[in-house]
Amino acid sequence: MNKHVLITGGTTSVGRALVRQIWRKFPDAEVTLLAWSEEKAVYDTLRTELESEFSLWDGQLTLHSGDIGDSVLGLKETLYEELRQSVTHVVHLAEASRQCMDKERLVQTNVIGSENVVYFASRAERLQLLLHFSDAGVAGIAASAFAETEFEHERDFRNLYERSQYEAEESVRSLLAKTPICILRVGHILDPWRLERWLNEARWAAKLPGRPALGDETPFHIVDPLHVADTSVQLLAADSAAGKTYHLVNQNPMSGQRLFAELMQASSGKSPGATWNLGKWNIVAALPVIGGPSSLNASERSAFYQGASVMPASAEVWPARTAETTELLRHAMGDGDVRPS
């Protein structure tokens, strides 16, 4: 049976990489992307790139403008029904990002949006798996490890985004017994846009009096979007992924404070001084001049990724279970097999 994969947030950095990985693993798969209407230009560029890389048959890749906050995902009801009858796999990537401070939007997109997507998946007639993207921050502030028995907890969160992802995951879990769902909790996905934004903030910090530092000693998990896409395809191909939760994090993370120091060193050649609290820094970072573009050349980017210990090709994806678990999903770049340890 040919696969038909629906990807919400399909024009994101992970979504674009995921389409490529899907076709490398499943050349005949049909892929449908659901994205905001303003992402049409991104899709057109992606399609041109993909047509030069793959031999696509007519209709193998489609884009539909939609809104997961709507009960029918912002689609016409006839199209919603067509997808419900044909989709075999759903990858739920769409979200209001960590930078969003609008509580209403976070709830509408991350919580209600996830409820709408999982409801669609629960009614999809051919569904084999819903891969729901969550965030490692749902563990809460005080958690050094997140055991399978601790999905419900009373810990606080660093921000509204992490709380919204926790509440979204609670809704998804309510259908675990009835729907084949795999939850993937991911650290900070360090795509080029986010890296350049952080670099620019670090570069400007180096120009301020005292060269203020940012962050604390809390582990800061960052992962490569290509690795996230490759791991996602492994889970889509696995017969045993349904009903499980995985963490895709850096096994040897640096602290947020050290990460900011690495960024400042990479962008300006300087080291930070006294640490500022996040509230004070957000006031400065909101200035228009701070928001300008910044980038590294290829060698600088490579050096930073290595220094920041971004997930290497030999990294491991650990199920979110107790320390006694014997199951382990090993990831080897280019190897699509999911195998026990």
C-alpha positions in Angstrom: 0.0 0.0 0.0 1.5 3.3 -1.1 2.0 5.9 1.7 0.3 9.2 1.7 1.9 11.5 4.2 0.2 14.7 5.4 2.7 17.2 7.0 1.4 20.2 8.9 3.9 23.0 9.0 5.4 21.4 5.9 7.3 24.5 4.7 9.4 24.8 7.9 13.1 23.8 7.9 12.2 20.4 9.3 9.3 20.0 7.0 11.3 20.7 3.9 14.1 18.3 5.0 11.5 15.7 5.9 10.0 15.6 2.4 13.4 14.8 0.9 14.0 12.1 3.5 10.6 10.6 2.9 11.2 10.2 -0.8 14.7 8.7 -0.2 13.1 6.1 1.9 9.7 5.8 0.1 10.2 7.0 -3.5 6.5 6.4 -4.4 5.0 8.2 -1.4 2.5 10.9 -1.9 3.1 14.0 0.2 0.6 16.7 1.1 1.8 19.8 2.9 -0.5 22.0 5.0 0.8 25.5 5.6 -0.3 29.1 6.1 -1.4 30.8 2.9 1.6 33.2 3.2 4.0 30.3 2.8 3.1 29.8 -0.9 6.4 31.4 -2.1 8.4 29.0 0.2 6.5 26.1 -1.3 7.1 27.2 -4.9 10.9 27.3 -4.2 10.8 24.0 -2.5 8.9 22.4 -5.3 11.4 23.7 -7.9 14.2 22.2 -5.8 12.5 18.9 -5.4 11.7 18.5 -9.1 15.4 18.8 -9.9 16.3 16.1 -7.3 13.5 13.6 -7.7 11.4 12.2 -10.6 7.9 13.2 -9.3 4.7 11.9 -10.8 1.8 14.3 -11.2 0.1 15.0 -7.9 2.9 13.4 -5.8 3.5 16.7 -4.0 0.7 19.1 -3.2 0.2 22.2 -0.9 -3.0 23.2 0.7 -3.3 26.5 2.6 -5.0 25.8 5.9 -5.3 26.6 9.6 -5.0 23.9 12.2 -6.8 26.1 14.6 -10.0 25.4 12.6 -12.0 22.3 13.2 -11.5 21.1 9.6 -7.9 22.4 9.4 -8.9 25.4 7.4 -9.8 23.2 4.4 -13.0 22.8 2.4 -15.0 20.0 3.8 -14.8 18.0 0.6 -11.0 18.2 0.6 -10.9 17.3 4.3 -12.9 14.2 3.6 -10.7 13.2 0.7 -7.6 13.5 2.9 -9.4 11.6 5.7 -9.9 8.7 3.3 -6.5 8.6 1.7 -3.8 9.7 4.3 -1.8 6.9 5.9 0.6 9.0 7.9 0.4 12.4 9.6 3.4 14.4 10.8 2.2 17.3 13.0 4.9 20.0 12.9 2.8 23.2 12.8 3.1 25.4 15.9 3.2 28.9 17.2 6.9 29.2 17.9 8.8 29.6 21.1 9.2 33.3 20.3 5.4 33.9 20.4 4.3 35.7 23.6 0.6 35.8 22.7 -1.1 33.4 25.0 -4.3 33.3 22.9 -2.4 32.4 19.8 -0.3 29.8 21.6 -3.5 28.1 22.9 -5.3 28.4 19.6 -2.4 27.0 17.5 -0.6 24.6 19.8 -3.3 23.3 22.0 -6.5 23.5 20.0 -4.6 23.0 16.7 -3.1 19.7 18.0 -6.6 18.6 19.1 -7.9 19.2 15.6 -5.0 17.3 14.0 -5.3 14.3 16.3 -9.1 14.3 15.8 -8.5 14.2 12.0 -6.0 11.4 12.5 -8.3 9.4 14.7 -10.9 9.4 11.8 -8.4 8.8 9.0 -9.5 5.5 7.5 -6.1 4.2 6.4 -4.0 5.8 9.2 -0.9 3.9 10.2 0.8 6.5 12.4 0.5 10.1 13.7 3.9 11.5 14.5 3.2 14.4 17.0 6.0 16.8 17.5 6.3 18.0 21.1 9.0 19.9 23.0 11.6 18.6 25.5 10.6 21.6 27.7 7.3 19.9 28.6 9.4 18.2 31.3 9.2 21.5 33.3 11.8 23.6 35.0 12.8 21.2 37.8 13.1 18.1 35.7 16.6 16.7 35.1 15.0 13.6 33.5 11.5 12.9 32.4 10.3 9.4 33.2 7.4 7.7 31.4 5.4 7.7 34.6 5.7 11.5 35.0 3.7 12.7 32.0 1.4 14.5 34.4 3.3 16.8 36.8 2.9 20.0 38.7 6.3 21.6 37.8 6.3 25.1 36.4 7.5 26.0 32.9 10.0 28.5 31.6 7.5 30.2 29.3 4.0 30.1 27.9 5.2 28.1 24.9 6.4 25.2 26.9 3.1 25.2 28.9 1.1 25.2 25.6 3.1 22.2 24.3 2.5 20.3 27.6 -1.3 21.0 27.3 -1.2 20.0 23.7 0.5 16.7 24.5 -2.1 16.0 27.2 -4.8 16.2 24.6 -2.9 14.0 22.2 -2.3 11.4 24.9 -6.0 11.1 25.5 -6.4 9.2 22.2 -3.3 7.0 22.5 -5.4 4.0 23.3 -7.5 4.4 20.2 -5.1 5.9 17.6 -1.6 4.9 16.5 0.3 7.9 17.8 4.1 8.4 18.4 5.2 11.5 20.3 8.6 13.0 19.6 9.9 15.5 22.1 12.6 17.6 20.4 15.1 20.1 21.8 15.8 23.5 20.2 15.9 23.0 16.5 18.9 25.1 15.3 17.8 26.0 11.8 19.8 28.7 9.9 17.2 31.4 10.7 17.4 30.8 14.5 21.2 30.5 14.5 21.5 33.9 12.7 19.1 35.5 15.1 21.0 34.2 18.1 24.3 35.2 16.5 23.0 38.7 15.9 22.0 39.1 19.5 25.4 37.8 20.7 27.2 40.2 18.3 25.3 43.2 19.6 25.9 42.1 23.2 29.6 42.2 22.5 29.2 45.9 21.6 27.4 46.8 24.8 29.1 48.0 28.0 30.4 45.1 30.0 29.6 42.6 27.1 26.5 41.1 28.9 26.1 37.4 29.0 22.8 35.5 28.8 21.7 32.2 30.1 22.4 30.0 33.1 23.8 26.5 33.8 20.6 24.7 32.7 21.4 22.2 29.9 20.4 23.7 26.5 19.5 20.9 24.1 20.0 21.9 20.4 19.5 19.6 17.5 20.1 19.7 13.7 16.9 19.9 11.6 18.3 17.4 9.1 18.8 14.9 12.0 15.2 15.6 13.2 13.9 14.9 9.7 15.9 11.7 9.3 14.8 10.4 12.7 11.2 11.2 11.9 11.3 9.0 8.8 12.8 6.1 10.8 9.8 6.4 13.2 7.3 6.6 10.3 8.9 3.3 8.9 8.9 1.5 12.3 6.3 -1.0 13.1 6.8 -0.5 16.9 6.6 3.3 17.1 2.9 3.7 17.9 2.1 4.3 21.6 5.6 5.4 22.5 7.3 8.7 23.4 10.8 9.6 22.4 13.2 12.4 23.3 15.4 13.8 20.5 18.0 15.8 22.5 21.7 16.3 22.8 23.2 13.6 25.0 26.0 16.0 26.1 24.4 19.4 26.1 26.2 22.6 27.0 24.6 25.1 29.2 22.6 28.1 27.9 25.3 30.4 29.3 28.1 28.5 27.5 26.1 28.5 24.3 25.7 32.3 24.4 29.5 32.6 25.0 30.2 30.3 22.0 27.9 32.5 19.9 29.6 35.7 21.0 33.0 34.2 20.4 32.0 33.0 16.9 30.4 36.3 15.9 32.8 38.8 17.4 35.9 37.0 18.8 35.1 38.3 22.3 34.0 36.7 25.6 30.9 37.8 27.6 31.1 39.5 31.0 28.4 39.8 33.7 25.2 37.9 33.1 22.0 39.8 32.5 18.6 38.4 33.4 16.3 37.5 30.5 13.9 40.4 31.2 16.6 43.0 31.0 18.0 41.5 27.8 14.5 41.3 26.1 14.1 45.0 26.5 17.4 45.6 24.7 16.8 42.8 22.1 13.5 44.5 21.1 15.4 47.5 19.7 15.1 47.5 15.8 18.8 47.7 15.3 19.3 44.4 17.3 16.9 42.6 15.0 19.0 43.0 11.8 20.4 40.0 9.9 23.7 38.4 10.8 25.4 35.3 9.5 28.5 33.2 9.6 30.4 31.9 6.6 30.6 28.2 5.9 33.8 27.6 8.0 32.5 29.7 10.9 29.2 27.9 10.9 30.9 24.5 10.9 33.1 25.5 13.8 30.2 26.7 15.8 28.1 23.6 15.2 31.0 21.5 16.4 31.7 23.7 19.4 28.1 23.8 20.4 27.9 19.9 20.3 24.9 19.9 18.0 23.6 16.4 17.5 26.3 14.4 15.6 25.4 11.6 13.1 26.1 8.9 15.7 23.7 10.4 18.3 21.0 8.4 20.0 17.3 8.9 20.5 16.1 7.7 23.9 12.5 6.7 24.6 11.0 8.8 27.3 10.9 6.0 29.9 12.4 5.1 33.2 16.1 4.6 33.7 15.6 0.8 33.8 14.3 0.7 30.2 16.1 -1.7 27.9 14.7 -0.2 24.7 16.7 2.2 22.6 16.3 3.7 19.2 19.7 4.2 17.7 20.1 6.7 14.9 22.8 6.3 12.2 22.7 9.0 9.5 21.7 7.4 6.3 20.5 4.1 7.9 16.8 4.0 7.9 16.5 0.9 10.2 15.0 1.1 13.6 16.5 -1.5 15.8 16.7 -2.4 19.5 20.0 -2.0 21.4 
